[in-house]
Amino acid sequence: MVIEEIRPSSAKLIVNRASYKTKNRAVMSIIDRLENINIYVKG
């Protein structure tokens, strides 16, 4: 619930290459969940 919007904000999901390769399922799961709640994911 937003009480008062002071300023818009954004966030980025940053994954290093080693983690992306070794933890691909976990990373993709997070991305899928973010996409499902209508957060724009730039690829």
N, CA, C and O atoms as CSV, one atom per row, in Angstrom:
chain,resi,resn,atom,element,x,y,z
A,1,MET,N,N,0.837,-1.170,0.000
A,1,MET,CA,C,0.000,0.000,0.000
A,1,MET,C,C,0.887,1.240,0.000
A,1,MET,O,O,1.758,1.396,0.856
A,2,VAL,N,N,0.657,2.105,-0.958
A,2,VAL,CA,C,1.418,3.355,-1.046
A,2,VAL,C,C,0.702,4.416,-0.241
A,2,VAL,O,O,-0.472,4.699,-0.476
A,3,ILE,N,N,1.407,4.999,0.704
A,3,ILE,CA,C,0.828,6.080,1.505
A,3,ILE,C,C,1.085,7.408,0.820
A,3,ILE,O,O,0.170,8.213,0.648
A,4,GLU,N,N,2.316,7.633,0.433
A,4,GLU,CA,C,2.668,8.857,-0.278
A,4,GLU,C,C,3.874,8.568,-1.164
A,4,GLU,O,O,4.897,8.084,-0.681
A,5,GLU,N,N,3.762,8.858,-2.436
A,5,GLU,CA,C,4.891,8.651,-3.342
A,5,GLU,C,C,5.773,9.881,-3.301
A,5,GLU,O,O,5.341,10.983,-3.639
A,6,ILE,N,N,7.009,9.684,-2.886
A,6,ILE,CA,C,7.959,10.788,-2.822
A,6,ILE,C,C,8.695,10.910,-4.144
A,6,ILE,O,O,8.825,11.998,-4.704
A,7,ARG,N,N,9.174,9.777,-4.629
A,7,ARG,CA,C,9.883,9.706,-5.899
A,7,ARG,C,C,9.773,8.319,-6.471
A,7,ARG,O,O,9.793,7.348,-5.714
A,8,PRO,N,N,9.658,8.182,-7.777
A,8,PRO,CA,C,9.654,6.837,-8.358
A,8,PRO,C,C,11.044,6.203,-8.198
A,8,PRO,O,O,12.053,6.905,-8.141
A,9,SER,N,N,11.076,4.897,-8.128
A,9,SER,CA,C,12.362,4.209,-8.028
A,9,SER,C,C,12.359,2.991,-8.940
A,9,SER,O,O,11.314,2.561,-9.428
A,10,SER,N,N,13.534,2.454,-9.155
A,10,SER,CA,C,13.662,1.256,-9.967
A,10,SER,C,C,14.747,0.371,-9.363
A,10,SER,O,O,15.512,0.799,-8.497
A,11,ALA,N,N,14.796,-0.851,-9.831
A,11,ALA,CA,C,15.804,-1.787,-9.339
A,11,ALA,C,C,16.301,-2.618,-10.509
A,11,ALA,O,O,15.605,-2.784,-11.511
A,12,LYS,N,N,17.501,-3.132,-10.370
A,12,LYS,CA,C,18.074,-4.006,-11.386
A,12,LYS,C,C,18.501,-5.303,-10.726
A,12,LYS,O,O,19.016,-5.313,-9.607
A,13,LEU,N,N,18.281,-6.377,-11.430
A,13,LEU,CA,C,18.760,-7.682,-10.989
A,13,LEU,C,C,20.099,-7.918,-11.668
A,13,LEU,O,O,20.180,-7.990,-12.894
A,14,ILE,N,N,21.141,-8.037,-10.867
A,14,ILE,CA,C,22.484,-8.222,-11.401
A,14,ILE,C,C,23.001,-9.569,-10.926
A,14,ILE,O,O,22.983,-9.873,-9.734
A,15,VAL,N,N,23.461,-10.372,-11.878
A,15,VAL,CA,C,23.977,-11.701,-11.561
A,15,VAL,C,C,25.338,-11.841,-12.235
A,15,VAL,O,O,25.478,-11.568,-13.427
A,16,ASN,N,N,26.341,-12.268,-11.466
A,16,ASN,CA,C,27.639,-12.460,-12.111
A,16,ASN,C,C,27.609,-13.751,-12.937
A,16,ASN,O,O,26.776,-14.626,-12.705
A,17,ARG,N,N,28.508,-13.855,-13.881
A,17,ARG,CA,C,28.496,-14.977,-14.826
A,17,ARG,C,C,28.663,-16.328,-14.150
A,17,ARG,O,O,28.010,-17.298,-14.538
A,18,ALA,N,N,29.527,-16.406,-13.147
A,18,ALA,CA,C,29.751,-17.681,-12.463
A,18,ALA,C,C,28.479,-18.146,-11.764
A,18,ALA,O,O,28.116,-19.319,-11.856
A,19,SER,N,N,27.803,-17.241,-11.068
A,19,SER,CA,C,26.565,-17.612,-10.393
A,19,SER,C,C,25.478,-17.978,-11.395
A,19,SER,O,O,24.709,-18.914,-11.177
A,20,TYR,N,N,25.422,-17.228,-12.498
A,20,TYR,CA,C,24.407,-17.517,-13.506
A,20,TYR,C,C,24.592,-18.924,-14.057
A,20,TYR,O,O,23.616,-19.636,-14.295
A,21,LYS,N,N,25.839,-19.325,-14.259
A,21,LYS,CA,C,26.106,-20.656,-14.799
A,21,LYS,C,C,25.853,-21.748,-13.770
A,21,LYS,O,O,25.284,-22.789,-14.097
A,22,THR,N,N,26.275,-21.517,-12.517
A,22,THR,CA,C,26.167,-22.574,-11.505
A,22,THR,C,C,24.807,-22.605,-10.821
A,22,THR,O,O,24.397,-23.645,-10.305
A,23,LYS,N,N,24.105,-21.479,-10.813
A,23,LYS,CA,C,22.807,-21.401,-10.122
A,23,LYS,C,C,21.706,-20.961,-11.079
A,23,LYS,O,O,20.802,-20.211,-10.710
A,24,ASN,N,N,21.802,-21.446,-12.319
A,24,ASN,CA,C,20.886,-21.018,-13.366
A,24,ASN,C,C,19.424,-21.228,-12.995
A,24,ASN,O,O,18.605,-20.338,-13.224
A,25,ARG,N,N,19.078,-22.364,-12.436
A,25,ARG,CA,C,17.669,-22.632,-12.090
A,25,ARG,C,C,17.153,-21.627,-11.073
A,25,ARG,O,O,16.041,-21.119,-11.213
A,26,ALA,N,N,17.948,-21.335,-10.052
A,26,ALA,CA,C,17.524,-20.388,-9.021
A,26,ALA,C,C,17.365,-18.981,-9.602
A,26,ALA,O,O,16.400,-18.282,-9.297
A,27,VAL,N,N,18.317,-18.576,-10.439
A,27,VAL,CA,C,18.259,-17.251,-11.060
A,27,VAL,C,C,17.035,-17.146,-11.961
A,27,VAL,O,O,16.307,-16.154,-11.908
A,28,MET,N,N,16.805,-18.159,-12.786
A,28,MET,CA,C,15.659,-18.132,-13.698
A,28,MET,C,C,14.342,-18.152,-12.920
A,28,MET,O,O,13.361,-17.544,-13.348
A,29,SER,N,N,14.316,-18.837,-11.797
A,29,SER,CA,C,13.120,-18.864,-10.955
A,29,SER,C,C,12.798,-17.463,-10.433
A,29,SER,O,O,11.640,-17.046,-10.428
A,30,ILE,N,N,13.825,-16.747,-9.998
A,30,ILE,CA,C,13.624,-15.373,-9.518
A,30,ILE,C,C,13.117,-14.491,-10.650
A,30,ILE,O,O,12.186,-13.709,-10.459
A,31,ILE,N,N,13.720,-14.610,-11.824
A,31,ILE,CA,C,13.295,-13.806,-12.976
A,31,ILE,C,C,11.848,-14.116,-13.333
A,31,ILE,O,O,11.069,-13.198,-13.589
A,32,ASP,N,N,11.476,-15.385,-13.356
A,32,ASP,CA,C,10.094,-15.768,-13.660
A,32,ASP,C,C,9.117,-15.172,-12.658
A,32,ASP,O,O,8.060,-14.669,-13.040
A,33,ARG,N,N,9.469,-15.226,-11.379
A,33,ARG,CA,C,8.575,-14.667,-10.354
A,33,ARG,C,C,8.435,-13.163,-10.499
A,33,ARG,O,O,7.341,-12.625,-10.325
A,34,LEU,N,N,9.525,-12.475,-10.815
A,34,LEU,CA,C,9.456,-11.028,-11.021
A,34,LEU,C,C,8.592,-10.687,-12.228
A,34,LEU,O,O,7.796,-9.749,-12.180
A,35,GLU,N,N,8.746,-11.443,-13.303
A,35,GLU,CA,C,7.928,-11.203,-14.501
A,35,GLU,C,C,6.456,-11.437,-14.203
A,35,GLU,O,O,5.598,-10.737,-14.741
A,36,ASN,N,N,6.157,-12.399,-13.366
A,36,ASN,CA,C,4.764,-12.715,-13.052
A,36,ASN,C,C,4.079,-11.652,-12.197
A,36,ASN,O,O,2.851,-11.619,-12.126
A,37,ILE,N,N,4.850,-10.789,-11.551
A,37,ILE,CA,C,4.224,-9.702,-10.799
A,37,ILE,C,C,4.365,-8.382,-11.539
A,37,ILE,O,O,4.340,-7.308,-10.937
A,38,ASN,N,N,4.513,-8.480,-12.847
A,38,ASN,CA,C,4.521,-7.331,-13.759
A,38,ASN,C,C,5.664,-6.366,-13.518
A,38,ASN,O,O,5.485,-5.156,-13.654
A,39,ILE,N,N,6.826,-6.870,-13.166
A,39,ILE,CA,C,8.022,-6.030,-13.092
A,39,ILE,C,C,8.747,-6.201,-14.412
A,39,ILE,O,O,8.996,-7.324,-14.850
A,40,TYR,N,N,9.080,-5.106,-15.036
A,40,TYR,CA,C,9.748,-5.136,-16.323
A,40,TYR,C,C,11.162,-5.654,-16.141
A,40,TYR,O,O,11.926,-5.117,-15.338
A,41,VAL,N,N,11.511,-6.690,-16.879
A,41,VAL,CA,C,12.846,-7.260,-16.844
A,41,VAL,C,C,13.493,-7.016,-18.198
A,41,VAL,O,O,13.029,-7.529,-19.217
A,42,LYS,N,N,14.550,-6.242,-18.207
A,42,LYS,CA,C,15.246,-5.917,-19.447
A,42,LYS,C,C,16.318,-6.950,-19.692
A,42,LYS,O,O,17.149,-7.206,-18.820
A,43,GLY,N,N,16.309,-7.557,-20.887
A,43,GLY,CA,C,17.260,-8.616,-21.152
A,43,GLY,C,C,18.190,-8.390,-22.223
A,43,GLY,O,O,19.028,-9.246,-22.505
